[in-house]
Amino acid sequence: MSDYDVIVAGGGLTGTITAQSIAHYSNQNLKILVVDRNPATFPGRKSLAGWVCGDACSKEAVDFMTDRIKVQWTKPEIEHDVKGVMAFSPDKETAIPFDGAGYMLNRQKLPEIQNERCRKMGIELENEISLTGLIYEGQQVIGVQGTDNKTKEPFKKTSKIVIDATGVTSMLRNGLQNSTKVEKRIDRRDLESTGRYIMYFEPGEKDLTEFDPDYCIIHLDQDIAPGGYGWVFPKADNKVNIGLGVEKSLLDKRNQRLGKKDNVESLMKEYLHRNTAIQNAKLSNDPEDINNNSGVFQVSVRRQNDCMVSGGYMMVGDSAWMPKPIDAGGIGPALIAGTILGNNVVQAIEAKDVSEASLWQFNLDYIKEYGYKTAGLELFRRLVQQMTNDQISYGMKHFLGNMDVESISKGEHPDFSGLGKIGMIIRGALNKTVAEGLRYTSKENQWLVQHYNNYPKEPQGFDQWNKQLHQRLNESFTKIETFGS
């Protein structure tokens, strides 16, 4: 007899949404435990620096969750409404809208409210538990083990299914023993170091390319945020979440090129300092921000794990590398995945079959809803990371048509209809290279989407499918490096 039907490892945003989804689809008939390493006062905290995040989420993802599992977010967990995201070229002459209307969330308030909801649904919560691994019986995961930090005693609980929502560096995934399909380790180049401040400020110059109370702003700039981007996300007319993300090897190259020794912290300070719309900024001392107002964190920027289930084990959110490759947005994909996963879990438990084959449907359902587009976006990210500021500005100005902007706003790979303009003069050899690179990623994306639509219906077909995927991706990654300046 198991202690629980389901154990959710990780009590952050993803873990608690997934637990509520399971409770919803089972009419609260399953015994669910959420285990978190944090004290109850800081539920779901990512690290000692707090809940380091851009805090933005699309309305579309929240609606997806609300429509299906009836979880509604209001104030105070939603701090501010935004009309969309605007991405600015390095020269600031071109802005592309993407992601539509959305919300700025309060990441310290949200998990408190989430936990309260969990309790009302009969979900049990265990805090201050450091999980070190999974418990197995043959080829099945049957529970979790670790240490209870309150009593220093060993912690062991069994369940029919364990959901891994423990984050990007998940020890449970890294040590997974019952699958050769699940990828255990992430490539260093698929991680970005991000850092941000939550601040109050006095308005400086009115400049909507630097701060806009209605829009989340993204700055693409290889000098300010090499391999990533800077962001200025409004939390009120005089409150901001401002930060940036970088890719380590590209930061090293940038430092070499400019003769500097910057790291994420020094870049953040510089980025804040040069923003003319934000004056006299001070870290927020609001009770709900005080333990969360500055920090640095790692986020993945690749497609989701090629396989997200094994016997008795499923992964979701950052553990499965779900943040969107192009902008590192992790909340939206996590809400979608957690919502879907609840249904898959309940179906497997009702069928009394929690084998890899029975849980496999989660891979298919997530790919159909969201995951089909992420590999193409990963390629696109790698191409943009190769470009200079001049190339990015030129490309955004000349190669993007209305159709492309529409696909970007839906979070999909653009087709670059602008490249097909008859007689368009592409100035300079470097911009020809950009045009070729964009054309190439667009063509590869079509293959990748098709390949994901042919994701194997059962585990037996996976190795062949995955081999083809990796062959194609490795060729593409090598080719993309030739488009670098």
C-alpha positions in Angstrom: 0.0 0.0 0.0 1.4 3.4 -1.0 1.3 6.3 1.5 -0.1 8.6 -1.3 -1.6 8.3 -4.7 0.6 11.2 -5.9 3.6 12.9 -4.5 4.5 16.3 -6.1 8.2 17.1 -5.4 8.6 20.8 -5.3 6.1 23.3 -4.0 6.7 26.2 -6.3 4.3 27.7 -8.8 4.5 24.6 -11.1 4.2 22.0 -8.3 1.2 23.6 -6.7 -0.7 24.2 -10.0 0.0 20.6 -10.9 -1.3 19.3 -7.5 -4.5 21.4 -7.9 -5.0 20.1 -11.5 -4.7 16.5 -10.2 -7.2 17.3 -7.4 -9.6 18.9 -9.9 -9.6 16.1 -12.4 -10.0 13.5 -9.6 -12.8 15.4 -7.9 -10.5 15.6 -4.9 -10.6 11.8 -4.6 -6.9 11.2 -4.7 -4.4 11.5 -1.8 -1.9 14.1 -2.8 1.3 15.3 -1.0 3.3 18.3 -2.0 6.9 18.3 -0.7 8.9 21.5 -0.5 12.4 22.2 0.8 11.5 25.7 2.0 10.0 26.7 5.4 6.3 27.4 5.3 7.0 31.1 5.5 8.7 31.1 2.1 6.7 28.5 0.1 8.1 27.5 -3.3 11.2 29.8 -3.0 13.7 29.1 -5.8 16.8 30.0 -3.7 17.9 32.1 -0.8 17.6 35.2 -3.1 13.9 34.6 -3.4 11.7 33.9 -6.4 14.0 35.3 -9.0 11.9 35.7 -12.2 10.7 38.3 -14.7 7.2 37.8 -13.0 5.4 38.1 -16.4 2.9 35.7 -17.7 0.5 35.7 -20.7 -3.2 36.0 -20.2 -3.6 33.2 -22.6 -1.8 30.7 -20.4 -3.7 31.8 -17.3 -7.0 31.5 -19.2 -5.9 28.0 -20.3 -5.5 27.0 -16.6 -8.7 28.8 -15.4 -10.9 27.3 -18.1 -9.8 23.8 -17.5 -9.1 23.4 -13.7 -11.0 26.5 -12.4 -8.1 28.1 -10.7 -8.5 31.8 -10.8 -5.9 34.5 -10.2 -6.8 38.0 -9.1 -5.2 40.7 -7.0 -2.9 40.4 -4.9 -1.2 37.5 -6.8 -1.7 39.6 -10.0 0.1 42.8 -9.3 -0.3 44.7 -12.6 -2.0 44.1 -16.0 0.0 44.6 -19.2 -1.2 44.9 -22.8 1.8 42.9 -24.2 5.5 42.6 -24.7 7.6 44.9 -27.0 11.0 43.7 -28.1 13.3 46.6 -29.3 16.2 46.2 -31.7 19.6 47.4 -30.4 19.2 50.7 -32.3 15.7 51.0 -30.8 14.3 51.8 -34.3 12.2 48.7 -34.6 9.8 47.2 -32.0 8.1 43.9 -32.4 5.0 43.1 -30.3 4.7 39.5 -28.9 2.8 37.5 -26.4 -0.4 39.7 -26.3 -2.0 40.8 -23.0 -0.7 39.5 -19.8 0.0 39.9 -16.1 2.8 40.9 -13.8 2.6 38.5 -10.8 3.7 38.9 -7.2 5.9 35.9 -6.8 6.0 36.0 -3.0 2.3 36.4 -2.6 1.3 33.9 -5.2 2.7 30.7 -3.6 1.1 31.7 -0.2 -2.3 31.9 -1.9 -1.6 28.8 -3.9 -0.8 26.8 -0.8 -4.0 28.0 0.9 -5.9 26.8 -2.1 -4.1 23.4 -2.0 -5.1 23.0 1.7 -8.7 23.8 0.9 -8.7 21.0 -1.8 -7.4 18.5 0.8 -3.8 18.4 -0.6 -1.2 17.8 2.1 1.9 19.9 2.3 5.3 19.0 3.9 7.9 21.8 4.3 11.6 21.8 5.0 12.2 18.5 3.3 15.5 18.1 1.3 14.8 15.4 -1.3 17.9 13.5 -2.5 16.4 10.9 -4.8 13.6 8.5 -5.8 12.6 5.1 -4.4 12.4 2.3 -6.9 10.8 -1.2 -7.1 12.2 -2.8 -10.2 11.7 -0.5 -13.1 9.0 1.6 -11.3 9.5 4.8 -9.2 7.4 4.3 -6.1 8.3 7.3 -3.9 10.8 9.9 -2.7 13.5 10.0 -0.1 15.6 12.7 1.6 15.9 14.4 5.0 13.4 16.2 7.2 15.3 19.4 8.0 13.1 20.1 11.0 13.9 16.8 12.8 17.1 15.8 10.9 15.4 12.3 10.5 15.4 10.5 7.1 12.2 11.2 5.1 10.6 8.5 3.0 7.2 8.5 1.4 5.7 6.2 -1.2 3.2 6.9 -4.0 1.9 5.5 -7.3 3.3 8.5 -9.2 6.0 11.0 -8.4 5.8 14.4 -10.2 9.2 16.2 -10.4 8.7 20.0 -10.1 12.0 20.6 -8.3 13.5 23.0 -10.9 16.1 23.3 -13.5 18.9 21.4 -11.7 16.6 18.6 -10.4 18.5 15.9 -8.4 15.6 13.6 -9.0 16.0 13.8 -12.8 19.8 13.9 -12.7 19.8 10.6 -10.8 16.9 8.9 -12.6 17.6 5.2 -12.8 14.7 3.7 -14.8 14.9 5.5 -18.1 17.4 5.9 -21.0 14.9 8.2 -22.8 14.8 11.1 -20.3 17.8 13.4 -20.7 19.5 13.9 -17.3 21.9 16.8 -17.8 21.5 20.1 -19.6 24.2 21.6 -22.0 25.8 24.6 -20.5 24.9 26.7 -23.6 21.3 26.0 -23.0 21.4 27.9 -19.6 21.2 31.6 -19.1 22.2 33.4 -16.0 19.5 36.0 -15.2 19.4 38.6 -12.6 16.9 41.2 -11.6 15.7 43.9 -9.2 12.2 44.8 -8.0 12.3 48.6 -7.4 10.4 51.8 -6.8 11.6 54.8 -8.7 10.9 58.4 -9.6 10.0 59.1 -13.3 12.8 60.5 -15.4 12.5 61.3 -19.0 9.4 60.0 -20.6 10.7 57.4 -23.0 8.5 54.5 -23.9 11.5 52.5 -25.2 12.8 52.6 -21.7 9.7 52.3 -19.5 6.1 51.8 -20.4 3.5 51.2 -17.6 1.3 49.3 -20.2 4.0 47.1 -21.8 6.8 44.7 -20.9 9.9 45.9 -22.7 12.7 43.7 -23.9 16.0 45.1 -25.2 18.0 43.0 -27.5 21.6 44.2 -27.3 24.8 42.1 -27.4 26.8 44.6 -25.4 24.3 45.0 -22.6 23.0 41.3 -22.4 25.2 39.1 -24.6 23.3 36.1 -25.8 20.2 37.1 -23.9 18.3 40.4 -23.4 17.5 43.1 -20.9 14.0 43.6 -19.6 12.0 46.4 -18.1 8.6 45.0 -16.8 6.2 47.4 -15.1 4.6 46.5 -11.8 3.0 50.0 -11.4 3.6 53.5 -12.8 6.5 53.8 -10.4 7.5 50.2 -9.8 9.5 47.9 -12.0 11.0 44.5 -12.4 14.2 45.2 -14.3 16.9 42.7 -15.2 18.8 40.8 -17.8 19.9 37.4 -18.9 23.3 36.4 -20.5 24.9 33.2 -21.9 28.2 32.6 -20.2 30.4 31.9 -23.2 29.0 34.9 -25.1 29.5 37.1 -22.0 33.2 36.0 -22.0 33.5 36.9 -25.8 31.8 40.3 -25.2 34.2 41.1 -22.3 37.1 40.2 -24.5 35.8 42.3 -27.3 35.2 45.4 -25.1 38.2 44.8 -22.8 35.9 44.5 -19.7 35.4 42.1 -16.8 31.7 42.3 -16.3 29.5 39.6 -14.7 25.7 39.4 -14.4 25.6 41.7 -11.3 27.8 44.4 -12.8 25.8 44.3 -16.1 22.5 44.7 -14.1 23.8 47.8 -12.3 25.0 49.3 -15.6 21.6 48.5 -17.3 19.7 50.1 -14.5 22.0 53.1 -14.4 21.7 53.9 -18.2 17.9 53.8 -18.1 16.9 57.5 -18.4 13.2 56.9 -17.6 14.0 55.5 -14.2 15.5 57.8 -11.6 16.5 57.3 -8.0 15.5 53.7 -8.0 15.3 51.9 -4.6 14.8 48.2 -3.9 11.2 47.6 -2.9 10.7 47.3 0.9 7.1 46.1 0.6 6.4 43.2 2.9 5.7 40.9 -0.1 9.0 41.9 -1.9 11.4 42.3 1.0 12.8 38.8 0.7 12.7 38.8 -3.1 13.9 42.2 -4.4 17.2 41.3 -5.9 18.9 38.1 -7.0 20.5 36.0 -9.8 19.3 32.7 -11.1 19.8 30.1 -13.9 17.1 29.4 -16.5 17.0 26.9 -19.3 16.5 28.2 -22.9 16.0 25.0 -25.0 13.2 22.7 -26.1 11.5 20.7 -23.3 13.1 17.4 -22.3 12.7 14.9 -25.2 10.9 12.5 -22.9 9.2 13.6 -19.7 8.0 10.4 -18.2 9.3 7.0 -17.0 7.6 4.3 -14.9 5.9 6.0 -12.0 7.7 9.4 -12.7 6.8 12.5 -14.6 8.4 15.9 -14.8 7.0 19.4 -15.3 8.0 23.0 -15.5 11.7 24.0 -15.1 12.6 20.3 -14.2 11.6 19.4 -17.8 13.3 22.5 -19.2 10.0 24.1 -20.3 10.8 27.8 -20.4 10.4 29.2 -23.9 13.8 29.2 -25.7 13.5 32.6 -27.2 12.6 34.7 -24.1 13.1 32.2 -21.1 9.4 32.8 -20.1 8.7 29.8 -17.8 5.4 30.5 -16.2 3.1 30.2 -19.2 4.5 26.7 -20.3 4.4 25.5 -16.7 0.7 26.5 -16.3 -0.2 24.8 -19.5 1.9 21.6 -18.7 0.7 21.4 -15.1 -2.9 21.7 -16.2 -2.5 19.0 -18.9 -0.5 16.7 -16.6 -3.3 16.5 -13.9 -5.6 14.9 -16.4 -2.9 12.4 -17.5 -2.2 11.4 -13.9 -5.8 10.8 -13.1 -6.4 8.7 -16.2 -3.3 6.5 -15.4 -4.3 6.0 -11.8 -8.0 5.2 -12.7 -6.6 2.7 -15.3 -4.4 1.2 -12.4 -1.4 1.4 -14.8 1.4 3.9 -14.0 4.0 2.3 -16.3 6.0 4.4 -18.7 3.6 3.4 -21.5 0.6 4.5 -19.6 2.1 7.9 -18.7 3.4 8.4 -22.2 0.3 10.4 -23.3 1.6 13.4 -21.3 4.5 13.8 -23.9 2.0 13.7 -26.7 -0.5 16.1 -25.1 2.1 18.7 -24.2 3.7 18.6 -27.6 0.3 19.1 -29.3 -0.5 22.1 -27.1 2.8 23.8 -26.8 5.9 21.7 -27.2 5.8 21.3 -31.1 7.3 24.8 -31.5 10.1 24.9 -29.0 12.9 23.1 -31.0 12.5 25.6 -33.8 12.7 28.5 -31.3 15.9 27.0 -29.9 17.5 27.2 -33.3 16.3 30.7 -33.8 17.7 31.7 -30.4 21.1 30.3 -31.4 21.1 32.2 -34.6 20.2 35.5 -33.0 23.0 34.9 -30.4 25.5 34.7 -33.3 24.5 38.2 -34.6 26.0 41.6 -34.0 23.9 44.5 -32.8 24.0 45.9 -36.4 22.8 42.7 -37.8 19.9 42.3 -35.3 18.8 45.9 -36.0 19.0 45.4 -39.8 17.2 42.1 -39.6 14.4 43.4 -37.5 13.9 46.4 -39.7 14.1 44.8 -43.1 13.3 41.1 -42.9 10.2 41.0 -40.7 6.8 41.2 -42.4 3.4 41.4 -40.8 2.9 37.7 -41.0 6.2 37.2 -39.1 5.2 39.6 -36.4 1.9 37.7 -36.0 3.7 34.4 -35.6 6.2 35.9 -33.1 3.2 37.2 -31.1 1.9 33.7 -31.0 5.3 32.5 -29.7 6.1 30.7 -33.0 9.0 30.7 -35.4 8.7 33.5 -38.0 8.8 32.5 -41.7 10.5 35.8 -42.7 8.1 36.7 -45.4 10.1 40.0 -45.7 13.0 38.0 -47.2 10.9 37.2 -50.3 10.4 40.8 -51.3 11.3 41.1 -55.0 14.4 43.2 -55.6 15.0 43.9 -51.9 18.5 45.3 -51.6 20.4 43.6 -48.8 23.3 45.9 -47.9 26.6 44.3 -47.1 27.9 40.7 -47.0 27.1 40.4 -43.2 23.4 41.1 -43.8 23.3 38.6 -46.6 24.6 36.1 -44.1 21.8 37.1 -41.7 19.2 36.7 -44.5 20.6 33.2 -45.3 20.6 32.3 -41.6 17.0 33.4 -41.1 15.9 31.5 -44.2 17.7 28.4 -43.0 16.2 28.4 -39.5 12.8 29.0 -41.0 13.2 25.9 -43.3 14.6 23.8 -40.4 11.7 24.9 -38.2 9.2 23.4 -40.7 11.0 20.1 -40.5 11.1 20.2 -36.7 7.4 21.0 -36.3 6.5 18.1 -38.6 8.9 15.8 -36.7 7.3 16.8 -33.4 3.8 16.2 -34.9 5.1 12.6 -35.6 6.2 12.1 -32.0 5.9 8.3 -31.3 2.5 7.2 -29.9 4.2 4.7 -27.6 7.7 4.3 -26.0 8.9 1.7 -28.5 9.2 4.3 -31.4 11.1 6.8 -29.3 14.8 5.9 -29.8 14.4 6.1 -33.6 12.5 9.4 -33.4 15.0 10.8 -31.0 18.0 9.8 -33.0 16.6 11.6 -36.1 15.9 14.7 -34.0 19.4 14.9 -32.6 21.1 14.2 -35.9 19.1 17.1 -37.5 19.6 19.4 -34.5 23.4 18.8 -34.4 23.7 19.5 -38.1 21.6 22.7 -37.6 23.7 23.9 -34.7 26.9 23.4 -36.6 25.5 25.1 -39.7 24.2 28.1 -37.6 27.7 28.7 -36.3 28.8 29.5 -39.9 26.3 32.4 -40.0 28.2 34.0 -37.1 30.0 37.3 -37.9 
